[in-house]
Amino acid sequence: MNIQDPEIRNKVRAALGEISASMTRIEAEKDLIKEVVKKLSDETSIPKSVLNKSAKVYHKQNYKQQVEEYENFQQLYETLFN
């Protein structure tokens, strides 16, 4: 690694600038999601945690997988503590 090379330094600076801009967009999107969830929760009395989980499952389209994981968790927990 030769960070003294001006070409490499410029590449790194440019990449870090691009990454930072992307992180800024991600932060803004996360803020928007929080606002939408809060508003919907306030209007419907659905807990924010349920709305967030529903949004993630909807986005990933993995409802069946989530159900299977919960059933596995439920079975394990009941076996251990009931």
N, C-alpha and C positions, 0 to 999 in steps of 0.2 A: 504494500500500500504506500503510494507516494502522494500524500496530501499536499505536498509542496508544489506539485505539478499544477499550473494554473488551469489546464483543461479539466483535470480531475476535480479540482476545487469547484469550478463552475458547474460541472455536472452534478456534484453533490448538492451545491446550493440550489440549483434549479429543481432537483428532485425533492429536496426538503420543502421548497416553496410550494410545489405541486401537492405534496402530502399534506402540508398545513392547510391549503385551500380545501382539500377534500375533507379534512377533519372539521373544518368550519362548517361545511355543508352538512356533514353528519350531525354535528351538534344542533344545527338549526332544525333538521328533520326530527331529531329526538325531542326537541322542545315543542315542535308542532304536535307530535304524537301525544305528549303529555297533556297539552292543552285540549286536544280533541277528546282524550279519555276522560279528563276531569269534567269537561262540559257534559259529555254523555252520561257520566256517572251522576252528576248533579241532576240532570234532567230525568233520569230513569231509575235512580236509586240502585243500579247495579254496581256492586263493588268494583273499584278500579282494578283490583287484582284479577277479577274474573274477566273484565274487558281486555286487559293486557294479555292474559293467557289465550283468550278467544282470538284476539288479533294475530298472535304469533302462530297459533295452530292454523288459522285461516290462511295466513301468508305462506306457511310451509306446506299446507295441504297434507298434514300428517295426523289427522284425527284418530285413525285406527291405531297408529303407533302410540299415540298418547294414551289411549284407552288401555292398550295392552300393558304399557309401562305402569299405569296406575293400578291395574289389576294385579300385576306382579308385586308392586309395593304393598298393596292392601293385603294380599295373601301372606307375604313375609311378616308384615307388622302384626297381623292377627295371630299368626303362628308363634311369634315371639312373645306377645303380651296378652293373649287371651287364653 
